[in-house]
Amino acid sequence: MTFEVRRVVATDHPALAGHFPGNPIVPGALIVEEVLRAVEEYRGRIRLKRVVSLKFTSPLRPGEVFSVTLNETDDSHIDFECSSEGRTLASGRLVVEPGQGAS
């Protein structure tokens, strides 16, 4: 099953300060955070058990709209891809399990 959402990291996000002056890019940790939020929108509360693979292939600029596409391969493995304007920003595979209070 596939799930897709669109996201944007605000240009005034506190994690952007100093990353990098004059040529700002969104830190990879913020991209992964958006992926995990997308997984929770799709599956409900989860706990991340492991990042099996993760590859960043193109920079994301603050304020740039991007999509997070999830492909659930089984109950615990989720493949993801983040993309913007036809280019892949990041991709990988996560292992998750239901989190505290999940339904």
N, C-alpha and C positions, 0 to 999 in steps of 0.2 A: 504494500500500500504506500502511496506517495502523498506527501503533505507539503505545501509551499506557503510561505509568508514573505512579506516585504518589510524591510527594516531600514532605519537610518540612524546613524550616530550623530547626535547634535554637535554643531561646531563649537559649542561652549562646554562640552563634557570635560570634567576635571582631569580625566586621565590623558587628555590631549596636550596639556601644558608641557612643553619641552619635547614633544614627540612629533615632529622635529621642527624647530623654529625656521620659518621661511619655506618649508616644504612639509606641511603636516600630513601625517598618515595615521590611520586608526591602528592602535596596537592589536596584535593578534589575540591577546587575552580578551579584549572587548568583543572581537568577532566570535570567539568561542562562547562567550557569555550569551550572545544573541542566539547562537545555535542551541544552547541549552534551554533558553527561554522558549524557543520555537518547539523543542521536544516536549516541554511541559505543556504548551498550548495544545499539542497534538495528543499526548499520552496522559496528561495529568501529572501530578507530583512524581518526580523521579529522583533517583540517586545515581550519580555517575560512578560507575565501578572502575572503568578503565577507558583510556583513549588508545585504541588499537593502532590507528594511523591518523596523521594530521599533516597536511601540506599546504603552505601558503604560496600562491603562485603569482599574485598581482596585488599591488597596494590598493587599499580602500581609503578614499579621501573623506574627511569630515563633511557631513551634509550630503554625501552621495547615497542615493537610494540603492539598495541591493536586495536580492532575494536569497532566502534560505530554503533549500529543497531537501526534504527528508525522505529516505526510502527505507522502510522497515523491512529487514531481511528475515527476522524471526522475532520472538518475544523480547530478546535482550540486545540484539545488534541493530544499530541504526547507522546507515550511510548518510552522509550529508554533502551538499555542495552549496557554496555561497558564490553568487555571480552578480555582475553588474554590466549592463550594456554589452552583452555577448562575450564577456571574458570571465573566466573562473578566477575567483579571489582565493578560495580555500576549499579543501575537500578532506574527507576523512571518514573514519568509522569509530563509533562509540559503543561501549557496552554499558547498558543501564538496567536498573531494576526499580520496581515501584518504591517510592519514597514514603516517609512517615506521613500518615494521614491520606494516602492515596486511595482512590476508590477502585 
